[in-house]
Amino acid sequence: MDGPPPSDTALPPFAAIVVAAGKGLRVGGEVPKQFRNWRGKPLLRHSVERLLDAGAAPLIVVIAEDAQRDAKTALDGLSGYEWITGGATRQASVHAGIDALAEAEPQHVLIHDAARPDLPREVIARLLAALNEHPGAIPVLPVVDSLAVASESATMTGSANREDLRRVQTPQAFRFEAIRAAHESWDGAADAGDDAQVLRASGGSVALVQGDERLAKITFAEDFMPHTPSPAFRIGQGYDVHRLVAGEELWLGGIRIKHTHGLAGHSDADVALHAVTDAVLGAIGEGDIGTHFPPSDPQWRGARSHRFLEHAVALAQRVGYTIGNIDLTLICEAPKIGPHRKAMRDSLAQITGLAADVVSIKATTTEGLGFTGRGEGIAAQAIVLLTKTGDLS
């Protein structure tokens, strides 16, 4: 593959075509994916802005016949481009874009898919540099996985040598007259996977240049989810209060404590576990206990609170986090927490799958002030540190 030119090298003049006439069916929904928002603005707008910023002129956007309103909304406020209606196939749409550029007689043209929004300038530079030696150039990446050849019955029939294969991206760059002639001679009864195939079919050589992982194609619904890197650490805080009443069992930290009064609530009212649960849920942005276990739902009446905490821990693990440590403070006049601290610590460690030495349980009073000072209830406050799975041993 050709090496990259210096990053500060001025780009030579080039025209561009952005292909945006597809339906994007694998994403689902009624709006074609190129007009949906990705990182704050329509997918199509990202590609058009990147090419305009790099100096593309003229720039043709190829859209479906019924997509003018969506395209106008997506590109509102931009100038330096024009759109045209595409054809029934991708190859026909590109051919229409090439015809629209013919009058401008550009020397070079980049043909880009709207579904690849994050276009680095360095890739454009490498492509244009390769056109000094070849009529076409495409960005590629190595294949890192093993490859299997599959039969129609979904069984493996052989393997392919990944060293001989590359993943192909866009934009693809061409000397304008070479790709124009190639499209003119293409068999109109068949579609082409990309424009490099069209050029190769006419005898033109295609250089391979280094692509970029940022040029990933937006294909499925999950690709529109936020891609902000997850932080290595997340911190959550939880707070809970329950009334002390006669005739109830007292559950704290997952253990039953003998006392004259117990905590009243829809579940077993374990304020310690509730506070820790809310801290875990808060750290991953998943609401609170009431969101997941609403008190209006009779199935949670009298439920043991360890189930709530286990659920929160599982949710955290599902998004790639484990608990680093727990710091829990119980606020009450009675019962005395000291005699039960070790049992509560062991219980909390067992529920969360942690070692006991990363679980802290403290107790304090309010010196007779407030509802806890009057013995009317117990409050709990918890702080939890979550670490990205694999970041800490």
C-alpha positions, 0 to 999 in steps of 0.5 A: 500500500502507498504510504501517506503524504505529510499531513500538512500537504495541501490537497490538489483540486478534486471533485466529489460525489456523495451517494445517498440514494439508498434506503438503508433498510438494515437500520429499520424504520421509515426514514433512510439512514442517511437522513437520520441524526448521528452525533448531533446531525444528519449522517449525510451532512457529516460526509458533505461537510468533510468533503467541502472542508477538504476542498471538494469542488464541484460536489454532487449529492445523489439522492432518491427521487422522493428524498428532496425534502429530507436532503434539504433538511439535512443540508440546510445552510450548506453551500458549495454542492448540488443534488441530483436524482439517482438511478435504480442501482448504486452504479446507475446513481454514480453514473448520474453523478459522473454525468453531472460533473462532466461539464466541470471537467475535473481531473480527479473525483472522489466517490463516497458513501453517505453512510461513512460519516467520519472521513479523515482528511489524511485518507483523502490526501493518501488517495489523491497522492496515489492517483499520480501513479494509478487511475484509481485508488481505494482505502483498505484495512487488513482482515484480522479474523479467520475466514470461513467459506459457507455453504447455502446450508450454513456449514463451513466448506473451506477457508480463505487466506486473510493475508490476501484479503482487505476490507474496502472503504470509501471514498474511492478516488479516480482520474475522472476520465478513467472512471467516466469511461469505465462507467460508460462501458459497464454492463447496465444489467448488473450492479457493481459493489463499488466503483473500483470494480467498475474500473477494474472491469475496464482494465484500469489498475486500482492502488490500495492505500491505508484506510482508517477505522474511523471510516466505519460504515453505519449499517445497523440501528445500534450504530446510531447509539452514542459512541463516546468512550466509556470512562474508566471509573464511574461514581454513584451515590444512593440515599434511602430512608424508612420508618421504624414501626412496631411489629415489623422485622428489621433487615439491614445489610441483608441480615435480620437483626433482633430489635423492638421495631422494624422498617416499614416498606413495600419490600423488606425495607432494607435501607442499607441495600436500597442505598447501595442499589441506588448508588450502582444504578446511579453510576450507570445512569439507570434510574433508581430502585423505583424505576426497576421495582415500582412499589405499585407492583404487587410482586415486590411486596415483602421481597428481599432487597438482595434481589434489587442489588443483584439486579443492579450489579448485573446491569453494571456488568452488562455495560462493562463495569464492576464494583470497585468498592462500597462505602455505606453509612447508616444513620440511626440511634438504635439498634447499635450497628457495631455488633452486626457490622461484620455480618452485614459486611460479609452479607454485602460482599457476598451479594455483590461478589466482592471481597469484604475488604472493599466493603465499608460499613459505618454508623453514626447518630444525629445527636438526637436531632431529626427523625433519626434522632427521635428513633422514628426511622433509619437512613442510609447513604452509600457511595459506590465506585465502578471500574471498567471491566479489566481496568483494575485487578 
